[in-house]
Amino acid sequence: MRIGIVDLGSNTTRLIVFEVRDDSSFRLVEGLKDVIRLASGMDKKGRLNPNAIERAVEAAKLFEEFCRALDVDKILGVATAAVRRANNGAEVIQRIKDECGLNIRAISGEEEGELDYYGVINTMDAENAYLLDMGGASMELIKVKERKISSILVIPYGTIIMSEALYSSDSKIGLEVLGKDLKKEILREDFVDEDIDNLVGIGGTVRAIAKLDMKKKNYPLKLLHNYTMDIKDINNILKLIEGNNVDEIIKKGVSESRADLILPGTFALKKIMEILNVERLRVSHSGIREGILYRDVLGVVGDPLGLSVRNMMSHYGVNKIHAKNVERIALKLFDLLRNKHGCGEGEKKLLSVTSMLHDVGLVIGYYNHGDPGCSIVLNEGINGLDHKSILKCALLIKLHTGSYDKKVFNGYKKILNKKDRRDILNLGVLLRIAESMDITESGLVRSVSGEIFAGALHLRVEGERKSIWRYGIERNAELFFNIYGLKLVVD
């Protein structure tokens, strides 16, 4: 089944199309956007600008044509702050229905916050966090406690509204007034929680800020989801763009559609972090559109890591029985060698995840399939893991078929320290041995036990066709010795 989701936003309108399978796994088929600036130029009577309405209708026509061409079975559409606040918002929705055949419904700020929650909680580890959706005509601030919504605050300021106010008056005065108004809005409610120390940022302006920071730092990964910044980084971006006109901001790497929004957006983000007393910002690529998928289509509020792993396995046709066998053997080897590798439960979790995903590259081809597998993980990411953990998983996948060369770490020194690199080598050889012991993908090995003595890891293996799994062990014995300084013996 193919589902189209339309988000008629205040700045950008977007369409995403998902293919949802019977096992509830899904893949993104298409993603389109059009910058329509619907909230721009609203008149004194609170009516949307006629030109902005025409842009919205034309975008809706295009989206409907794409959905027909892609054989979409169902289209779900929502409109956010610009439409719900406008006196002629209902007219826009009716025009889109009459001229495009799309049923768009205006959602409240509270529902927008709820959808943001579903988008984040299913794609990111957010046990206790503030979520901030920085839109064009409003901001939604959601407090999450123990993975549940605690409260939602709708702030009547968005990047377009702030930008129009800012650039129509003296910018210093505008920023000062903006900061005071934001503080008044947030402190009006009993919202600030001293037990929460991080903020998750949602929306195009937040992503634009993150892209600037990544460029500034020459960040080696292209992943935006779960990219982390601190308050100093936000201040540095503010200094980078403050005092620059729109053309100068574009030259620094900001898209033309965001260039006039990023200054008020960065200032507002900094101010909100100060008011909430949080030091860390994490960027979410998932928001209300993904929230519609998780809430209204899949009906899940799940474990983001487990959901992501299962989805990738299904999408890339991974042999699930083989993956579970490799995981079982690899984790047993991990436990037997715990006193040698010095890794903890966090690394054990990564070995488990990598065992399940080690064959995703087979979709490209058999030989050296660890290389495309590594690329898949680095491009798609793994929801529920931070960037360092994703990179570790990707490199473990690469090492399980490729040369055991330390050059694999080149370019990643900004992310991986010496212990991280050593952990990857330690875990990688365990994955190689486990995968080799189930090389026929038929579950020949029933159980593995053993102990370390006399300079060797002595393994006791129960299973069928001893020569096959023994071959898998022996072919990796030299590498194992180089990494652990132990011989590998089958008793």
C-alpha angles and dihedrals in degrees: 000000000000120000124195117202119195121194112192096199130185093247107013131025116209141189124199124180121203129189108215118198130208091259089057092250115133145187133205109248101179141355125194134173138184124191102226101159091216093172093051120107099009108174128236091266090060095253124143117248112263092228091053090050091052090051090051093050093048091050090050091052091052092048092050090052091050091050091052091047091050093048093241112188098200136015123205116190136184135180121208140199102326093056098038092049097044122094089222096041093112090055091056092052091048092050091052090050094047098043102031106024092234121138106216120177127199111235128204122247088251092055090046088055091048092053090048087054092053090048093052103036092055095048106034140042100252108154094153117006148124115245119206121193106193105198134171098260104018145011125227118206115194125189114211120195121181089349093303132105110262098176142337125220120194112205115198094222127093134173094261093048091046092046094051091049093044099049094043093061141027105308096220093054090044093054093047092051091045091053093051093048093050091050091049092051095049098041091047087080127048088252109129113096119191091205092066116080105171141061127208112210122210130186142052096284092053089049090049090053090050092049090054090051092048091051092047092052095039087234111201098218128069095210115121099176109093093005106157131219132169132218091267090057090052090050090050092052090049090053090047095057104025112108093019124117122230095267092052091049090053089054089057090062106271117133117250091243091058102034096098093041102051098074097054089037093054092045092049091048092051092047094049091050089052093048092048091043094230125145101192132067123191119193120226121202088191122080140137096332093055088040089061089052094050098039105034103027108027098023095214139140094178147154102288094210096049091044092050095047093048091047094051092047091052095044094050096041097243116182097246096196091052091046091053091049091051090048092050094051095041093051091048090053088048091056093046091053099039093118091050104046097037093213122147137213092286092061090044089057090052091050088052093050093046092048089057094046103034093107100047089109092064087086085075098042144300105259113085089346088165089078097060088038089057091048092050092054094044092050099041101030125206115266115234094032129094120237096263091053092047090051091050091052092048093051092046088054090049093049095049091075105014137073114295092239123151088218084084086083095056112124096019102083090112089064108027123059126197094273092049091054092048091049091053092053091047094049095039096064090050090054091049093051093045092048091048092051089059095037092135089053089226102111097249092159113075100176142356128203135154149133141231120251139133092022095303144092104236110205127199110199129185118198151095128290097021094194092064100051091036088056088054091054097044095049089061099039095099093049090047090053091050091053103037103021089233132116116236112230130178110210 
